[in-house]
Amino acid sequence: MKFTSMLFSGLLLAFATAASAQNYYVCDNGDDNNDGRSEATPFLSYEKAMQTFNRMEAGESVLFCRGGVFPAEVFARIANWKCSAEKPCTMADYGDAAKPAPTIVANGVIPLNFQNGGTSRRDGGYIVRNLTLLSKKFEHVGVMLYNDVNDVTLDNLHIEGFNVGVYSAGANQPEGGSNQANDRIFLTNSTIINNRKQGWLGGCNDCVIDNNHFENNGFGTAIFDHNVYIDSPVKSQDFYNRNIRFTNNTLLYSTRVDGLCQGASFVVHGIIKDLYIDGNIIREEAGKVGQHCWGIAVDPGNQLDESFVGLTITNNKLFNVGNLGIGCASCKNVLIADNIIVDEGNVLRTGIAVPNKTENSLKSENVTIRNNKIVANHDLAHGILLRGSHEFDVYNNEISLSSTDSRSRCIQQEAGNLETDVSRNTCDAHTSVKIIDEPALDTDVSQEEVAEAIVDQKATSDSQQANEEVASSEGATEVDETVFISPRASGETTVTESTTTETTASSGTTGGSSGGGTSSSRGTSSTSSSDAESTLADDGYTGSTYSNTSAAGTVETNDSGSTTAISDSTKGNSSSRSANAQPGNSSIKAVTIDDVKDVTENDISDVDESQCRVFARGRCMMM
């Protein structure tokens, strides 16, 4: 009985401790002399908020009022060793949900600077959500993670106008068991736009970057800047980052310099293990891309002997990137599968390339490339480029080219992959490609009606007859037109694909120099590699270029001459990100472009700075 009484008392004490966790309130109509313990007595300033966060107990919160604007002009570090993953400290919002998210306006400082001074010591257990971070100048970092910061959740943030949006950086010399890495970082449901150099920069362990919107980052310098740059930040051969999951993000308009995309949208360098890249959309504007505007590049680019072991690149959709869609080098245990790469212009030279650059000591091996769909228009385009020292597995890929140049290839084979069996892939032809950015579709309209409406049937009677002959032959593959539908205004991003029907064998398959199928409507090339140079432009981190040369070989196709129509499913609007929020976050109101349109989009003309609540980068951004 005594034991039961003691246990009951202990439970009451635990409940009382949890229930008493203190919130500290901050509002731009408050006073730093207040106690900050209620909405009626809020603090006033950003500086007071940071000081309070560093001193408060585990499980407590600093909350900024919605609609409030908070200048950040004093350097402040954030580090509180009382916080933990089990009892995190929170920085978030309170008040009227109809008002804009609290806005911290940085003037020459890092607004959220998670780093302790001195040697690297582990701290963490932080949650930051529902805030807008703006910079008056294109400088510094929106959110800095440095010196072994762990267990950090960054959710539903809007970060704009910095040099770097989020920087998961390295560390000083370690003490007390520090591994010099930032572990378990979660960046979710956030909008990271208009940052000069990088949207995301750096690396971490066991972290997730999911359902974010990256746009117009990296416009400071061609080639060297990006929407996303994952890198192992400690430059030591003994240091690596592991288990990074980059999923369901949208990346738009990377490295816009002089009106063109001139840098890869998603870059990975360093020593990275178990990197998972899945379900992302990367889009550029047709006609506004240069040769350095790659899509996804995981390859060596710094002074280390770099390697990428355990790499998965799946279910991504890339539209109108330049020169290279997806590539890796010095990569081992790799799956590149179920991706869609479409170019409606004529800049994409290679859909998938392994290796895509000169390799370090690790030579790419155990690579599987399967079930990808590639549509390219360049006269010298290669759907898939295989080379390196080891043979890869390549099958069930569908490639369509528009070129009649004999040097173009659905699959180009070189070096260690010269004899790879590529007969289980499909090679087609098209006359034109158009990516259709459709508004919300009437739910009463059937998929067949939509397909009929947007697919431009330009196949000639001869090509139609050729298709019928191929379809009727034994083992042929019959492929319906592929149509992607994006009901953007419905609040949910979906991708619907028309049916692909396969029968047995591989009459419409692709063969390289080792042969394969039976039909060869593109012809056989005896052109030497020097006659068909197709340069894979370097992404800027090695200071050199790598030639993508074509060797002689046979390309075998099912040349239908048909038009391929693609509808873009870019989830660059607020409703799609909100609808895809993680379970358990349904009560969190997403920061949307509409919510902060006065802050980020519209100039407010003829307003003096003294009349303006937020004046940044030479314009009034919020009245």
C-alpha positions as CSV (number, residue, x, y, z in Angstrom):
1,M,0.0,0.0,0.0
2,K,2.9,2.3,0.8
3,F,4.5,1.5,-2.5
4,T,1.3,2.3,-4.4
5,S,1.0,5.6,-2.6
6,M,4.6,6.5,-3.4
7,L,4.1,5.6,-7.1
8,F,0.9,7.6,-7.3
9,S,2.7,10.6,-5.7
10,G,5.5,10.3,-8.2
11,L,3.1,10.3,-11.1
12,L,1.4,13.4,-9.7
13,L,4.8,15.1,-9.4
14,A,5.7,14.2,-13.0
15,F,2.4,15.5,-14.3
16,A,2.8,18.8,-12.3
17,T,6.3,19.3,-13.7
18,A,5.0,18.8,-17.3
19,A,2.0,21.0,-16.8
20,S,4.1,23.8,-15.3
21,A,6.4,24.2,-18.3
22,Q,6.6,28.0,-18.8
23,N,5.9,29.9,-22.0
24,Y,7.6,33.2,-22.4
25,Y,5.8,35.7,-24.7
26,V,7.4,38.3,-27.0
27,C,5.5,40.9,-28.9
28,D,6.4,44.2,-30.6
29,N,4.0,46.1,-28.4
30,G,5.6,44.6,-25.2
31,D,8.3,45.7,-22.8
32,D,11.5,44.0,-21.9
33,N,10.9,45.0,-18.3
34,N,7.8,42.8,-18.2
35,D,8.1,39.3,-16.9
36,G,7.1,37.7,-20.3
37,R,5.1,35.0,-18.6
38,S,1.7,35.8,-20.1
39,E,0.3,37.2,-23.3
40,A,-0.7,40.3,-21.2
41,T,2.9,40.9,-20.2
42,P,5.1,40.1,-23.2
43,F,8.7,41.0,-23.7
44,L,9.5,43.4,-26.6
45,S,12.7,42.5,-28.3
46,Y,14.5,39.8,-30.2
47,E,17.5,40.2,-27.9
48,K,15.4,39.5,-24.8
49,A,13.9,36.5,-26.5
50,M,17.3,35.0,-27.2
51,Q,18.5,35.6,-23.7
52,T,15.4,34.0,-22.3
53,F,15.7,31.0,-24.6
54,N,19.3,30.4,-23.4
55,R,18.3,30.5,-19.7
56,M,14.9,28.7,-19.6
57,E,14.3,25.2,-18.3
58,A,13.9,22.1,-20.4
59,G,10.5,21.8,-22.1
60,E,9.8,25.6,-22.0
61,S,9.1,27.9,-24.9
62,V,9.7,31.4,-26.3
63,L,6.7,32.5,-28.4
64,F,6.5,35.5,-30.7
65,C,3.2,37.1,-31.5
66,R,1.7,36.6,-35.0
67,G,1.8,39.8,-37.0
68,G,4.7,41.1,-35.0
69,V,8.0,42.3,-36.5
70,F,11.2,41.9,-34.5
71,P,14.5,43.6,-35.6
72,A,17.6,41.5,-35.0
73,E,20.7,43.8,-34.9
74,V,22.7,42.3,-32.0
75,F,24.9,39.2,-32.4
76,A,23.4,36.4,-30.3
77,R,24.4,32.7,-29.9
78,I,21.7,30.1,-29.0
79,A,22.8,27.3,-26.7
80,N,21.0,25.8,-23.7
81,W,22.3,22.6,-22.2
82,K,19.1,22.1,-20.2
83,C,17.2,21.3,-23.4
84,S,17.2,17.7,-24.8
85,A,15.5,15.5,-27.4
86,E,13.3,14.1,-24.6
87,K,12.4,17.6,-23.3
88,P,13.0,20.1,-26.1
89,C,12.9,23.8,-25.9
90,T,10.7,25.5,-28.4
91,M,10.7,28.8,-30.3
92,A,7.4,29.4,-32.1
93,D,4.4,31.7,-32.5
94,Y,1.2,32.6,-30.6
95,G,-1.9,34.7,-31.3
96,D,-4.3,35.2,-34.2
97,A,-3.7,32.5,-36.8
98,A,-5.2,34.9,-39.4
99,K,-2.2,37.2,-39.0
100,P,1.2,36.7,-40.7
101,A,3.8,34.6,-39.0
102,P,6.1,36.5,-36.6
103,T,8.8,38.1,-38.7
104,I,12.4,38.4,-37.5
105,V,14.3,41.0,-39.7
106,A,18.1,40.5,-39.5
107,N,20.4,43.5,-40.0
108,G,23.9,42.3,-40.2
109,V,23.5,39.3,-37.9
110,I,22.4,35.6,-38.0
111,P,18.9,35.6,-36.5
112,L,18.9,31.9,-35.4
113,N,22.5,31.2,-34.5
114,F,22.7,27.8,-32.9
115,Q,26.2,27.5,-31.7
116,N,28.1,27.6,-28.5
117,G,31.5,29.3,-28.4
118,G,34.8,27.6,-28.0
119,T,35.4,23.9,-28.5
120,S,32.8,21.6,-29.9
121,R,30.4,20.4,-27.2
122,R,27.1,18.6,-27.8
123,D,23.9,20.5,-27.2
124,G,20.4,20.5,-28.7
125,G,16.9,19.5,-28.3
126,Y,15.4,22.6,-30.1
127,I,12.2,23.1,-32.0
128,V,11.6,26.2,-34.2
129,R,8.4,26.6,-36.1
130,N,6.0,29.0,-37.7
131,L,8.5,32.0,-38.1
132,T,9.5,34.2,-41.0
133,L,13.2,35.1,-41.2
134,L,14.2,38.0,-43.5
135,S,17.5,39.8,-44.1
136,K,17.9,43.5,-44.8
137,K,20.9,42.6,-46.9
138,F,22.0,39.5,-48.8
139,E,24.5,38.4,-46.1
140,H,25.0,35.9,-43.3
141,V,22.8,32.9,-42.6
142,G,19.2,32.5,-41.7
143,V,19.6,29.4,-39.5
144,M,23.2,28.4,-38.4
145,L,24.0,25.0,-36.8
146,Y,27.6,24.8,-35.6
147,N,29.7,23.0,-33.0
148,D,27.7,19.7,-32.7
149,V,24.1,20.8,-32.4
150,N,21.7,17.9,-32.3
151,D,18.0,17.1,-32.3
152,V,16.8,20.2,-34.0
153,T,13.4,20.5,-35.8
154,L,13.0,23.5,-38.1
155,D,9.3,23.4,-39.2
156,N,7.2,25.7,-41.3
157,L,9.8,28.5,-41.6
158,H,10.1,31.1,-44.3
159,I,13.7,32.1,-44.9
160,E,14.6,34.8,-47.4
161,G,17.3,37.3,-48.4
162,F,20.4,35.8,-46.8
163,N,23.7,34.6,-48.2
164,V,22.7,31.0,-47.1
165,G,19.2,30.0,-45.9
166,V,20.1,27.1,-43.6
167,Y,23.8,26.1,-42.9
168,S,24.5,22.8,-41.1
169,A,28.2,23.6,-40.6
170,G,31.2,21.9,-39.0
171,A,32.7,22.3,-35.6
172,N,35.8,23.4,-33.7
173,Q,38.0,20.8,-32.0
174,P,35.9,18.4,-30.0
175,E,35.6,17.8,-26.3
176,G,33.4,15.6,-24.1
177,G,32.6,13.0,-26.7
178,S,31.6,15.4,-29.5
179,N,31.6,13.9,-33.0
180,Q,31.8,17.4,-34.6
181,A,28.6,16.7,-36.5
182,N,25.1,17.9,-36.3
183,D,22.9,14.9,-35.7
184,R,19.1,14.4,-36.2
185,I,18.3,17.7,-38.0
186,F,14.8,17.9,-39.4
187,L,14.0,20.7,-41.9
188,T,10.3,20.3,-42.9
189,N,7.4,22.2,-44.6
190,S,9.5,25.4,-45.1
191,T,10.0,28.0,-47.8
192,I,13.6,28.9,-48.6
193,I,13.8,31.5,-51.4
194,N,15.9,34.3,-52.8
195,N,19.1,33.5,-50.9
196,R,22.3,34.7,-52.6
197,K,24.5,31.6,-52.4
198,Q,22.7,28.5,-51.1
199,G,19.3,27.5,-49.9
200,W,20.7,24.6,-47.8
201,L,24.4,24.2,-47.2
202,G,26.2,21.5,-45.3
203,G,25.8,18.0,-43.9
204,C,24.4,16.1,-40.9
205,N,23.8,12.6,-39.6
206,D,20.4,10.8,-39.4
207,C,18.6,13.9,-40.7
208,V,15.5,14.6,-42.8
209,I,14.9,17.5,-45.3
210,D,11.3,16.9,-46.4
211,N,8.5,18.8,-48.1
212,N,10.3,22.1,-48.5
213,H,10.2,24.7,-51.3
214,F,13.5,26.0,-52.5
215,E,13.4,28.7,-55.2
216,N,15.8,31.2,-56.7
217,N,18.7,30.4,-54.4
218,G,22.3,30.6,-55.6
219,F,22.0,33.7,-57.8
220,G,25.2,35.2,-56.5
221,T,27.8,33.3,-58.5
222,A,27.4,31.1,-61.6
223,I,28.4,27.4,-61.3
224,F,29.4,27.6,-57.6
225,D,26.1,28.4,-56.0
226,H,23.0,26.2,-55.7
227,N,19.5,25.7,-54.4
228,V,20.8,22.8,-52.3
229,Y,24.4,21.9,-51.5
230,I,25.0,18.9,-49.3
231,D,28.6,18.6,-48.2
232,S,30.5,17.0,-45.3
233,P,31.6,20.2,-43.7
234,V,34.6,19.0,-41.7
235,K,37.4,18.6,-44.3
236,S,39.0,15.5,-42.9
237,Q,39.5,12.1,-44.5
238,D,38.3,10.6,-41.3
239,F,35.0,12.5,-41.1
240,Y,31.8,11.7,-43.0
241,N,28.1,12.3,-42.8
242,R,25.6,9.5,-43.0
243,N,21.9,8.8,-43.4
244,I,20.6,12.0,-45.0
245,R,17.0,11.8,-46.4
246,F,16.1,14.5,-48.9
247,T,12.5,13.8,-49.9
248,N,9.4,15.4,-51.4
249,N,11.0,18.8,-51.9
250,T,10.5,21.3,-54.8
251,L,13.5,23.0,-56.3
252,L,12.9,25.8,-58.8
253,Y,15.1,28.2,-60.7
254,S,18.6,27.6,-59.3
255,T,21.5,29.9,-59.8
256,R,19.8,32.5,-61.9
257,V,22.7,34.6,-63.2
258,D,22.1,37.0,-66.2
259,G,18.6,35.5,-66.5
260,L,19.8,31.9,-66.9
261,C,20.2,28.9,-64.6
262,Q,23.9,28.5,-64.5
263,G,24.5,26.1,-61.6
264,A,23.3,22.7,-60.5
265,S,20.1,22.8,-58.4
266,F,21.1,19.8,-56.1
267,V,24.8,19.1,-55.5
268,V,26.5,16.7,-53.1
269,H,30.2,16.7,-52.4
270,G,32.4,15.2,-49.6
271,I,32.2,11.8,-48.0
272,I,28.6,10.9,-47.6
273,K,27.1,7.5,-46.7
274,D,23.5,6.3,-47.1
275,L,22.1,9.3,-48.9
276,Y,18.4,8.9,-50.0
277,I,17.0,11.3,-52.6
278,D,13.4,10.5,-53.3
279,G,10.2,12.2,-54.6
280,N,11.6,15.6,-55.4
281,I,10.7,17.9,-58.2
282,I,13.4,20.0,-59.9
283,R,12.3,22.4,-62.5
284,E,13.9,25.1,-64.6
285,E,12.3,27.3,-67.3
286,A,12.8,26.1,-70.9
287,G,15.1,28.4,-72.8
288,K,16.6,29.9,-69.6
289,V,19.2,27.3,-68.7
290,G,22.9,27.0,-69.4
291,Q,25.1,24.0,-69.7
292,H,26.1,24.1,-66.0
293,C,22.5,23.9,-64.9
294,W,22.5,20.3,-63.8
295,G,19.7,18.6,-62.0
296,I,21.1,16.1,-59.4
297,A,24.9,15.7,-59.1
298,V,26.5,13.5,-56.5
299,D,30.2,13.6,-57.2
300,P,33.7,14.7,-56.1
301,G,34.2,18.5,-55.8
302,N,36.6,19.4,-53.0
303,Q,40.1,18.6,-51.8
304,L,39.2,15.3,-50.1
305,D,39.3,11.8,-51.6
306,E,35.5,11.8,-51.9
307,S,33.1,8.9,-52.0
308,F,29.4,8.2,-51.8
309,V,28.4,4.7,-50.6
310,G,24.8,3.7,-50.3
311,L,23.2,6.2,-52.7
312,T,19.5,6.0,-53.6
313,I,18.0,8.4,-56.2
314,T,14.4,7.5,-56.9
315,N,11.0,8.9,-57.9
316,N,12.3,12.3,-58.7
317,K,10.9,14.5,-61.6
318,L,13.3,16.8,-63.4
319,F,12.0,19.3,-66.0
320,N,14.2,21.4,-68.3
321,V,17.5,21.1,-66.5
322,G,20.6,21.8,-68.6
323,N,23.2,19.4,-69.9
324,L,22.9,16.6,-67.2
325,G,19.8,15.3,-65.4
326,I,21.1,12.9,-62.8
327,G,24.7,11.8,-62.3
328,C,27.1,10.4,-59.7
329,A,30.8,9.6,-59.6
330,S,32.9,7.7,-57.0
331,C,29.6,6.2,-56.0
332,K,29.0,2.6,-54.7
333,N,25.9,0.5,-54.0
334,V,23.7,2.8,-56.0
335,L,20.1,2.7,-57.1
336,I,18.8,5.2,-59.7
337,A,15.2,4.2,-60.4
338,D,11.8,5.4,-61.3
339,N,12.9,9.0,-62.1
340,I,11.4,11.1,-64.9
341,I,13.6,13.5,-66.8
342,V,12.1,15.7,-69.5
343,D,13.6,18.5,-71.6
344,E,11.3,20.5,-73.8
345,G,14.2,22.6,-75.0
346,N,17.5,21.4,-76.5
347,V,20.1,21.8,-73.7
348,L,19.9,18.5,-71.9
349,R,22.8,16.4,-73.3
350,T,22.6,13.4,-70.9
351,G,19.7,12.1,-68.9
352,I,21.6,9.9,-66.5
353,A,25.4,9.5,-66.4
354,V,27.6,7.2,-64.2
355,P,30.3,8.3,-63.6
356,N,29.5,11.9,-64.6
357,K,32.9,13.3,-63.7
358,T,36.5,12.2,-63.1
359,E,36.4,9.8,-60.2
360,N,38.5,9.7,-57.0
361,S,40.1,6.5,-55.7
362,L,36.7,4.8,-55.3
363,K,35.4,3.8,-58.8
364,S,31.7,3.6,-59.2
365,E,30.4,0.0,-58.8
366,N,27.3,-2.0,-57.9
367,V,25.1,0.5,-59.8
368,T,21.6,-0.2,-60.8
369,I,19.7,2.1,-63.2
370,R,16.2,0.9,-63.9
371,N,12.6,2.1,-64.6
372,N,13.6,5.6,-65.5
373,K,11.8,7.7,-68.2
374,I,13.9,10.2,-70.2
375,V,12.8,12.5,-72.9
376,A,15.5,14.6,-74.6
377,N,15.7,16.9,-77.6
378,H,19.3,17.8,-78.2
379,D,20.9,16.6,-81.5
380,L,23.6,14.8,-79.6
381,A,21.6,13.7,-76.6
382,H,22.4,10.5,-74.7
383,G,19.6,9.1,-72.6
384,I,21.9,7.1,-70.4
385,L,25.7,7.3,-70.4
386,L,27.6,4.3,-69.0
387,R,31.3,4.3,-68.4
388,G,33.8,3.8,-65.6
389,S,35.7,0.7,-64.5
390,H,32.8,-1.6,-63.5
391,E,29.8,-3.0,-65.2
392,F,26.4,-1.8,-64.1
393,D,22.8,-3.2,-64.2
394,V,20.7,-1.2,-66.6
395,Y,17.1,-2.3,-67.5
396,N,13.5,-1.3,-68.0
397,N,14.4,2.3,-68.8
398,E,12.2,4.2,-71.4
399,I,14.1,6.7,-73.5
400,S,12.8,9.0,-76.2
401,L,15.0,11.1,-78.4
402,S,14.1,13.6,-81.2
403,S,17.4,13.6,-83.0
404,T,18.1,11.9,-86.2
405,D,21.9,12.5,-85.8
406,S,23.5,9.1,-85.7
407,R,25.8,10.2,-82.9
408,S,22.9,10.5,-80.4
409,R,22.3,7.5,-78.3
410,C,19.5,6.2,-76.1
411,I,22.3,4.4,-74.2
412,Q,25.9,5.2,-74.7
413,Q,28.4,2.6,-73.5
414,E,32.1,3.1,-72.8
415,A,35.0,1.7,-70.9
416,G,33.9,-0.9,-68.3
417,N,30.4,-0.9,-69.6
418,L,31.1,-1.4,-73.2
419,E,29.8,-4.9,-73.1
420,T,26.9,-4.4,-70.6
421,D,23.7,-6.0,-71.7
422,V,21.2,-3.1,-72.3
423,S,18.7,-5.1,-74.4
424,R,16.0,-4.8,-71.7
425,N,15.5,-1.0,-72.3
426,T,13.1,0.8,-74.7
427,C,14.2,3.4,-77.1
428,D,11.6,5.6,-78.9
429,A,11.5,8.8,-80.8
430,H,9.3,11.9,-80.8
431,T,8.9,15.0,-82.8
432,S,8.2,17.5,-80.0
433,V,7.7,17.8,-76.2
434,K,5.6,20.2,-74.3
435,I,5.3,20.4,-70.5
436,I,1.8,21.6,-69.8
437,D,1.4,23.5,-66.5
438,E,-2.4,22.8,-66.1
439,P,-4.6,24.6,-63.5
440,A,-7.0,22.5,-61.4
441,L,-8.8,19.9,-63.4
442,D,-12.5,19.3,-63.2
443,T,-12.9,16.1,-61.2
444,D,-15.7,15.1,-63.5
445,V,-13.3,15.0,-66.5
446,S,-11.8,11.5,-67.1
447,Q,-8.1,10.8,-67.6
448,E,-8.9,9.7,-71.1
449,E,-10.6,13.1,-71.9
450,V,-7.6,15.0,-70.5
451,A,-5.2,12.9,-72.5
452,E,-7.2,13.5,-75.6
453,A,-7.2,17.2,-74.9
454,I,-3.5,17.8,-74.2
455,V,-1.6,15.2,-76.2
456,D,-0.8,16.7,-79.6
457,Q,-1.0,13.8,-82.0
458,K,1.5,14.5,-84.8
459,A,2.6,11.1,-85.8
460,T,2.6,10.6,-89.5
461,S,0.6,7.8,-91.1
462,D,3.9,6.1,-91.9
463,S,5.0,6.1,-88.3
464,Q,1.5,5.0,-87.1
465,Q,1.8,2.1,-89.5
466,A,5.3,1.3,-88.2
467,N,4.0,1.3,-84.6
468,E,1.2,-1.0,-85.6
469,E,3.7,-3.4,-87.2
470,V,5.9,-3.3,-84.1
471,A,2.9,-3.8,-81.7
472,S,1.7,-6.8,-83.7
473,S,5.1,-8.5,-83.7
474,E,6.0,-11.1,-81.2
475,G,7.3,-9.7,-77.9
476,A,6.6,-6.1,-78.7
477,T,6.1,-3.4,-76.1
478,E,3.0,-1.3,-76.4
479,V,3.4,2.1,-74.6
480,D,0.5,4.5,-74.3
481,E,1.1,8.3,-74.3
482,T,2.3,9.4,-70.9
483,V,0.3,12.3,-69.4
484,F,1.0,14.0,-66.1
485,I,-1.9,15.8,-64.4
486,S,-1.4,18.4,-61.7
487,P,-4.6,19.5,-60.0
488,R,-2.8,22.4,-58.2
489,A,-5.7,24.3,-56.8
490,S,-7.1,21.3,-55.1
491,G,-4.7,21.5,-52.1
492,E,-3.0,18.2,-53.0
493,T,-0.2,17.6,-55.4
494,T,-0.8,14.4,-57.3
495,V,0.8,12.8,-60.3
496,T,-1.3,10.6,-62.5
497,E,0.2,8.6,-65.2
498,S,-1.5,6.8,-68.1
499,T,-1.1,3.1,-68.4
500,T,1.9,1.4,-69.8
501,T,1.2,-2.1,-71.1
502,E,4.1,-4.5,-71.6
503,T,4.0,-7.9,-73.3
504,T,6.9,-10.3,-73.4
505,A,10.4,-10.0,-74.9
506,S,12.0,-6.8,-76.2
507,S,11.5,-6.0,-79.8
508,G,11.5,-2.3,-79.1
509,T,14.6,-2.4,-76.9
510,T,17.8,-0.4,-76.9
511,G,21.2,-1.9,-77.7
512,G,24.6,-0.4,-77.4
513,S,27.7,-1.6,-79.1
514,S,27.1,-5.0,-77.8
515,G,23.8,-5.3,-79.7
516,G,20.4,-6.3,-78.4
517,G,17.1,-5.7,-80.3
518,T,16.0,-6.3,-83.8
519,S,14.9,-2.8,-85.1
520,S,17.5,-0.1,-85.9
521,S,15.7,2.9,-87.2
522,R,18.4,5.3,-85.9
523,G,21.1,3.5,-87.7
524,T,24.7,2.4,-86.8
525,S,27.4,5.0,-86.1
526,S,31.0,4.5,-86.9
527,T,31.9,8.0,-85.7
528,S,34.9,8.2,-83.4
529,S,34.6,9.7,-80.0
530,S,36.5,12.8,-81.1
531,D,33.9,13.5,-83.7
532,A,31.0,13.5,-81.2
533,E,32.1,15.5,-78.2
534,S,29.3,16.1,-75.7
535,T,30.7,18.1,-72.8
536,L,29.3,17.5,-69.4
537,A,30.0,21.0,-67.9
538,D,31.7,20.9,-64.5
539,D,29.6,22.2,-61.6
540,G,32.4,24.5,-60.5
541,Y,33.9,22.8,-57.5
542,T,36.8,21.1,-59.3
543,G,37.8,23.8,-61.7
544,S,37.8,21.5,-64.7
545,T,35.4,20.1,-67.3
546,Y,34.9,16.5,-68.2
547,S,34.2,15.5,-71.8
548,N,31.2,13.3,-72.5
549,T,32.4,11.6,-75.7
550,S,30.5,9.2,-77.9
551,A,32.1,5.9,-79.0
552,A,30.9,3.9,-82.0
553,G,27.9,1.8,-81.5
554,T,24.5,0.7,-82.6
555,V,21.3,2.4,-81.4
556,E,18.1,0.4,-81.9
557,T,14.8,2.1,-81.6
558,N,11.1,1.9,-82.0
559,D,10.8,5.2,-83.8
560,S,7.2,6.3,-83.6
561,G,7.8,9.9,-84.3
562,S,5.1,10.8,-81.8
563,T,4.8,13.8,-79.6
564,T,5.2,13.4,-75.9
565,A,3.2,15.7,-73.7
566,I,4.0,16.2,-70.0
567,S,2.1,18.2,-67.4
568,D,4.2,19.7,-64.7
569,S,3.2,18.7,-61.2
570,T,5.4,21.3,-59.4
571,K,4.2,21.7,-55.8
572,G,5.4,25.2,-55.5
573,N,2.2,26.5,-54.0
574,S,1.2,26.6,-50.4
575,S,-1.7,24.2,-50.5
576,S,0.3,21.3,-51.8
577,R,2.9,21.7,-49.1
578,S,0.2,22.0,-46.4
579,A,-1.6,19.0,-47.6
580,N,1.5,16.9,-47.5
581,A,2.5,17.9,-44.0
582,Q,3.7,15.2,-41.6
583,P,1.0,13.4,-39.5
584,G,0.7,15.1,-36.1
585,N,1.3,18.5,-37.5
586,S,-2.2,19.2,-38.7
587,S,-2.7,22.0,-36.3
588,I,0.3,23.9,-37.6
589,K,-0.7,26.6,-40.1
590,A,1.9,26.6,-42.9
591,V,3.7,29.7,-43.9
592,T,2.6,30.3,-47.4
593,I,3.6,32.6,-50.2
594,D,0.2,34.2,-49.8
595,D,0.6,34.8,-46.1
596,V,3.8,36.7,-46.7
597,K,3.1,38.2,-50.1
598,D,3.5,41.7,-48.7
599,V,6.8,40.7,-47.3
600,T,8.3,38.8,-50.2
601,E,6.5,39.7,-53.4
602,N,5.0,43.1,-53.7
603,D,6.7,46.5,-53.7
604,I,4.9,49.0,-51.6
605,S,5.6,52.2,-53.6
606,D,5.8,55.8,-52.4
607,V,6.3,54.9,-48.8
608,D,9.0,56.5,-46.6
609,E,11.1,54.1,-44.6
610,S,9.8,55.8,-41.4
611,Q,6.3,54.7,-42.4
612,C,7.3,51.1,-43.1
613,R,7.3,48.3,-40.6
614,V,9.8,46.2,-42.6
615,F,12.2,48.1,-44.9
616,A,14.8,45.8,-46.5
617,R,16.9,45.7,-49.6
618,G,15.8,49.2,-50.7
619,R,12.0,48.6,-50.6
620,C,9.1,48.5,-48.2
621,M,8.2,44.9,-47.6
622,M,5.5,45.2,-44.9
623,M,3.3,48.2,-43.8
